[in-house]
């Protein structure tokens, strides 16, 4: 397996969302492309932001410290 190997498509999660949340009939679900399903998920759940990484956290801590400079907590 190379560093660029892709993950398999998450069919179980896709089916749970398609059948359980969208309430699609099997014929409707299997007629969708993965891109169509992805857009339906975004329509229901909204765009998912990437998780905050360490650099992002450090930047937030720098911009918004827990205390004011010169004030003893």
Steps between C-alpha positions, in 0.01 A plus 500: 500500500644837402475830684252616235267200518138604530259368758218276383166669451302493829201307365358409842488863611365610163219244516412595858473864398317433175246258642475627858533878469398576144241218504589401145361185344770253395440578131549875566809445714676271253417735211695783669865566430734542799521873415122534506489324836777726632303809399187362667700448820627859485143622443387327819804537726674805358865531410730334749799709596840339531603430859718759667868410477774602745609801292141626491466457876829683562379787281171525692686496832729778376209713376269434794702433816319379811601815688584862424865602492606653829202369695553230759245221454 
